[in-house]
């Protein structure tokens, strides 16, 4: 009981510390500056000082050693504040690399979708291929990617900045999503590690999806907060628009979508590093992505024309929802994945699969 209480206290302290930090540094002006291409160096330094990027890395490896559930909920908080930095990518990449036996990298990290080809060379390895939509691919100090050898084995590769040929790109939220190309780029043996069993089939895909799921749930909560505040402040025909039944209905629908998304995201956290992870992440990314579209649309409906202006901060959350729902697999991809997982096990297993963690 005491151990559980201490864990809850530490989780609350971590959330409070991160929330204060984000509230202080993530402002409308700072977000607008990032949209124009700025890198919020002061905020990154403060996050490093607080140990947030290394929350998932064990103390033995030089990290903070926060329980996975608490660290992953930090990602939800970062989504609520529309944090314009690769905190989640760094947390996951640093954890994966150190667990694979690599030295703890310094600075910011990215988590690359897709895979490249790996070839053994006399002085190490070479990688060849193209990775698209890499978060902060040009700016991050290192990129963690998956490379597959001729035998089909997946390996983790930690790539320092400046090695890849880069095409700068952005998503709808103006976040960097760069294209990285490699033409037989040589890497030392120390930069390559055999990927764990959980990554042999799909590489980093499921873990990137988990990251976006948590961020989207946080951003949806922010949209709801904006909508509720505006509906209670905006007066039409002598009363706040929150008193109108049509607006109340829209807000209720958005709240229901958020609640379902949060439940799916919680289930994915509980399944982290377990045998149920693939199924839970597929459910979460599909359900949360669907909810994200609904909540963003309702948020703009409630705000009407005001919600489409640059002056109102709503767009910082909704543009991220529109972008994140498509990254690391959109709803249709994960819905198909769910169908394949269920069909592979047989239809008779569906109900036990849905209820085994709720009994």
ChimeraX attribute file (.defattr): number of C-alpha atoms within 10 A of each C-alpha:
attribute: neighborCount
match mode: 1-to-1
recipient: residues
	/A:1	6
	/A:2	7
	/A:3	8
	/A:4	9
	/A:5	10
	/A:6	11
	/A:7	15
	/A:8	13
	/A:9	12
	/A:10	15
	/A:11	19
	/A:12	13
	/A:13	12
	/A:14	19
	/A:15	17
	/A:16	13
	/A:17	14
	/A:18	20
	/A:19	16
	/A:20	10
	/A:21	15
	/A:22	20
	/A:23	11
	/A:24	10
	/A:25	18
	/A:26	17
	/A:27	15
	/A:28	14
	/A:29	11
	/A:30	16
	/A:31	20
	/A:32	15
	/A:33	13
	/A:34	16
	/A:35	17
	/A:36	11
	/A:37	12
	/A:38	12
	/A:39	16
	/A:40	16
	/A:41	10
	/A:42	10
	/A:43	19
	/A:44	20
	/A:45	12
	/A:46	15
	/A:47	18
	/A:48	17
	/A:49	10
	/A:50	16
	/A:51	18
	/A:52	23
	/A:53	27
	/A:54	28
	/A:55	27
	/A:56	26
	/A:57	26
	/A:58	17
	/A:59	12
	/A:60	9
	/A:61	17
	/A:62	12
	/A:63	20
	/A:64	17
	/A:65	17
	/A:66	21
	/A:67	15
	/A:68	16
	/A:69	16
	/A:70	19
	/A:71	24
	/A:72	24
	/A:73	20
	/A:74	24
	/A:75	25
	/A:76	25
	/A:77	24
	/A:78	24
	/A:79	27
	/A:80	23
	/A:81	22
	/A:82	24
	/A:83	23
	/A:84	23
	/A:85	21
	/A:86	20
	/A:87	22
	/A:88	31
	/A:89	26
	/A:90	28
	/A:91	26
	/A:92	25
	/A:93	31
	/A:94	33
	/A:95	22
	/A:96	19
	/A:97	22
	/A:98	19
	/A:99	17
	/A:100	16
	/A:101	13
	/A:102	19
	/A:103	14
	/A:104	16
	/A:105	16
	/A:106	12
	/A:107	14
	/A:108	22
	/A:109	30
	/A:110	28
	/A:111	28
	/A:112	28
	/A:113	24
	/A:114	19
	/A:115	23
	/A:116	19
	/A:117	19
	/A:118	26
	/A:119	15
	/A:120	14
	/A:121	12
	/A:122	8
	/A:123	10
	/A:124	14
	/A:125	18
	/A:126	20
	/A:127	22
	/A:128	17
	/A:129	16
	/A:130	17
	/A:131	20
	/A:132	18
	/A:133	21
	/A:134	24
	/A:135	26
	/A:136	26
	/A:137	29
	/A:138	24
	/A:139	18
	/A:140	22
	/A:141	18
	/A:142	26
	/A:143	25
	/A:144	26
	/A:145	24
	/A:146	29
	/A:147	26
	/A:148	20
	/A:149	14
	/A:150	10
	/A:151	7
	/A:152	12
	/A:153	16
	/A:154	26
	/A:155	24
	/A:156	25
	/A:157	25
	/A:158	24
	/A:159	19
	/A:160	16
	/A:161	14
	/A:162	13
	/A:163	15
	/A:164	18
	/A:165	13
	/A:166	17
	/A:167	14
	/A:168	16
	/A:169	18
	/A:170	17
	/A:171	17
	/A:172	14
	/A:173	18
	/A:174	18
	/A:175	21
	/A:176	22
	/A:177	20
	/A:178	22
	/A:179	22
	/A:180	20
	/A:181	19
	/A:182	18
	/A:183	12
	/A:184	14
	/A:185	14
	/A:186	18
	/A:187	20
	/A:188	12
	/A:189	15
	/A:190	13
	/A:191	17
	/A:192	24
	/A:193	20
	/A:194	17
	/A:195	22
	/A:196	14
	/A:197	10
	/A:198	16
	/A:199	18
	/A:200	16
	/A:201	11
	/A:202	15
	/A:203	24
	/A:204	25
	/A:205	20
	/A:206	23
	/A:207	23
	/A:208	21
	/A:209	25
	/A:210	25
	/A:211	24
	/A:212	31
	/A:213	35
	/A:214	30
	/A:215	29
	/A:216	36
	/A:217	30
	/A:218	25
	/A:219	31
	/A:220	33
	/A:221	23
	/A:222	22
	/A:223	28
	/A:224	21
	/A:225	15
	/A:226	20
	/A:227	25
	/A:228	19
	/A:229	13
	/A:230	19
	/A:231	21
	/A:232	13
	/A:233	13
	/A:234	14
	/A:235	13
	/A:236	12
	/A:237	6
	/A:238	7
	/A:239	12
	/A:240	14
	/A:241	20
	/A:242	22
	/A:243	13
	/A:244	12
	/A:245	10
	/A:246	12
	/A:247	18
	/A:248	16
	/A:249	12
	/A:250	18
	/A:251	22
	/A:252	12
	/A:253	16
	/A:254	24
	/A:255	17
	/A:256	14
	/A:257	20
	/A:258	25
	/A:259	17
	/A:260	16
	/A:261	27
	/A:262	24
	/A:263	15
	/A:264	24
	/A:265	29
	/A:266	19
	/A:267	18
	/A:268	27
	/A:269	24
	/A:270	16
	/A:271	18
	/A:272	18
	/A:273	12
	/A:274	12
	/A:275	10
	/A:276	15
	/A:277	20
	/A:278	21
	/A:279	19
	/A:280	24
	/A:281	28
	/A:282	26
	/A:283	22
	/A:284	29
	/A:285	34
	/A:286	25
	/A:287	23
	/A:288	30
	/A:289	27
	/A:290	17
	/A:291	27
	/A:292	27
	/A:293	17
	/A:294	17
	/A:295	27
	/A:296	23
	/A:297	16
	/A:298	20
	/A:299	28
	/A:300	19
	/A:301	17
	/A:302	24
	/A:303	19
	/A:304	11
	/A:305	9
	/A:306	15
	/A:307	20
	/A:308	14
	/A:309	11
	/A:310	12
	/A:311	10
	/A:312	13
	/A:313	19
	/A:314	24
	/A:315	19
	/A:316	23
	/A:317	25
	/A:318	27
	/A:319	18
	/A:320	24
	/A:321	31
	/A:322	19
	/A:323	18
	/A:324	23
	/A:325	24
	/A:326	16
	/A:327	21
	/A:328	24
	/A:329	21
	/A:330	17
	/A:331	21
	/A:332	14
	/A:333	14
	/A:334	23
	/A:335	17
	/A:336	13
	/A:337	17
	/A:338	19
	/A:339	12
	/A:340	12
	/A:341	15
	/A:342	16
	/A:343	13
	/A:344	10
	/A:345	11
	/A:346	10
	/A:347	10
	/A:348	10
	/A:349	12
	/A:350	13
	/A:351	9
	/A:352	11
	/A:353	14
	/A:354	11
	/A:355	9
	/A:356	8
	/A:357	11
	/A:358	7
	/A:359	5
